[in-house]
Amino acid sequence: MKDFDVSLYLVTDRNLLKAGRDFYDAVEESLKNGVTMLQLREKDISSKEFYEIAVRLKDIAAKYNVPFIINDRIDIALSVDADGVHLGQEDLPCSIARKIMGDNKIIGISAGCVDEAVEAERDGADYIGAGAVFYTGTKKDIGEAIGLLNLKKIKEAVKIPVVAIGGIKYSNAPDVMRTGVDGISVVSEIMASDDVGFATRRLKEAISK
């Protein structure tokens, strides 16, 4: 049985950190203060550097018993024995990823509409990353914002957990949660904050309203 909680899901972006802030310290601070799932997302680095970052983050996540997910790169996920992988619509199909990763690993799939979510569930996904809910500047490779109504439709169409992604902040998190989703995924709201611990606690509070 896979045990994971998508209620407050952090996706990393080292480029958003305030000057002088250590990446690993910032991630650990977020885990200490309530992040329930961690995804390493890197786009423009070598496989070697991606692997080295993944090794360190996996150890930090394990300290707090938080599942550690790799974005896109199944090879990196396997090489560090991550808890799972998150794939977009242009990545390897979920059914193929499942054959490679095995039944015990977590596979999340991004979906921007009901059809994509239903297909992902049918193909063996463990959770859906639905969005982008709102416009976001942090992910250039996702489509237009789907809004809260479409988010609600995706949640109602599948039985597996749905985490909302894209443009989610402290101010709109309660509205997002009212659609019935299982959690929120954030990048800049934590990674770009002046105080990572405070930002995380505030989001934790917002999703429980």
N, C-alpha and C positions, 0 to 999 in steps of 0.2 A: 504493500500500500504506500503510495507516494504521499508524503505529508508536506504540504506547503501552504503558505498564507500570502495571498497577493494584495492584502489590504493597503500596504504602503510599500510600493515597489520602486526602488531607485535604479535608474539607468545612468551610468557614469558618463561624464564628459570632462576630461582634464582641462580642456581649453576654457572652460567657464570659471575655473577657480580664481579667486582673488589673488593678486600678486603676493608671492611669498608663501602662499598656503600649500602645505604638503598634501599631495593627492591621497596617499594612504591614510594619513591622519584624518583627513576630511571624511573619507569613507567610513573609517572606524567610528568616528564621532556620530555619524548618521545611524550606524548599526546599534551603538550604545543607547541611542535615544529613540529607537522604535521602528527603524526600517525593517520590514519583514521578508524582503526578497531583494537580491542584488544582481544586476546584470552589467557585465562589462561590455561596453560598446566602443570599438575603435575602428576607424576607417582608413587612416592614412599612415600606418606604421608597418614595419616589417613583421613577418611571422614570428621571428625570434623575439622581438620586443613585445609583441602581443602575448606570446607564451610566458615571458618573464613577468609581465604585469599580472597575468592570470594566476601564476603560481603564488605570488604574494597575496593577491586578493582572496584567493581560495582559503588560504590560512586564516586571514582576518575574518572572513565570513564564518568559517568553522568555529572560531572562538565564541561566536554569538549564536551558533546553531541556526544560521540563516542560509537558505538555499542559494547557491551561486550558479548563475546562468551566463552563458556566453552568447553574444549576439552574432548570428550568421555563421560563425566558423566552427563547423562540426569537428574539424581536425584539432583545433585548439581545445575544444570542450573535451574531447577524448584524451588528448595528451596530458591534461591536468586532472582528469577524472572529475570534471565539473558535475554539478547536479543536473544540468540540462543545457538546452540550447533554445534560443529564440530566433525564429525565421520569418522573413518577410515574404510577400507574394512573389517576389522575383528570385527567391532562393530555392534550394532543393525542395521538392515536394515533401510534405509531412510524412507520407507513407514510406518514402525512401529513407528519410531521416530516421524514422522509427526502426527500420531494418538495420541501419548502421549503429544507432545509439543503444538499441535494446529496449526491453519493456520497462526497465526500472528507472530510466532517465526521464526527466521532465522535458516536454517539448511544448513551447508556446508558439503560436502563429498570429501574425498581425492580420487584421481583417478590417476593411473599410466599409463593408456592407453585409447584409444578412447572408447572402449566397456564399460569400467567402468564409464566413464564420461556420455555417452549416457544413460546408465541404471540409473545413479543417477538423471539425469534431468527428465527422465520418471517417476521416483519414487517420484518426488516432491522436489528435492534439490533446494535451492535458489542460490547457487554458488558452483563452483568446485575448490578444491585445487589441482592443477596439479603438479605432480613431483614424486620423487625428480628430479629437472631439472639437478642439478649438484651433485656430491658426497658431502655428508654432514656428519659431525661427531656428530651432535646434535640429530638426530633421528635414533635410532638403528632399528626401526620397519618398515622401508620403504625399498622398493626394490632398484635395481640398478638405476643409473641416467638415465633419459629418453632423455636428450638432448633437444636442441632448436627446432629441426625439429618435434619431437613428441609432444612437447608442442604446436607448431603451429597447428598441426593436431587436438589436443584436442580442442583448441580454435575454430577452424573452424567447429567442429562437433556438438557444442551445442550453444544454444541461451542465456543461463544464463551466468552471469559473471564468468570469470576464473581468479584465482589468482595463480601465479607461486610460488612454494615452493621448498626449498632445495638448499643450497649452494649459495644463491644469495647475492651478495656484491655490493658495490658502483661501482666497476670496471666493473661488467658484467650486471648491472641492465639495462643500455640502450639497450643492445643486447636482453635481455629478453623482454623488452617492445616492441621492433620492431617485435616480433612475433604476436602482436595484442592483447595480454592478457590485462586484465583490471587492473592488479596490481601485486605487489610482496609481498610475505610474508617473513619476516626475523626474525631470532632469535639472533644469536651471533653478527651479524653486528651492532645491537643496544645494546643488553644486555651486551656484553663483551667489549664495547668500553670504552675508558678513559673519553670521554665526550659525554654523551647520547644525549644531545641537538644538538651538532654539527653533530654527526653521523646521527641523524634523518633528519636534514636540508639538509645534503649532499645527502642522499638517495632521498629526495623530489626533489632535483635539478636533480638527475640522471634520475629519471623516467619521468621527463618532457622534457628531451632532444629530 
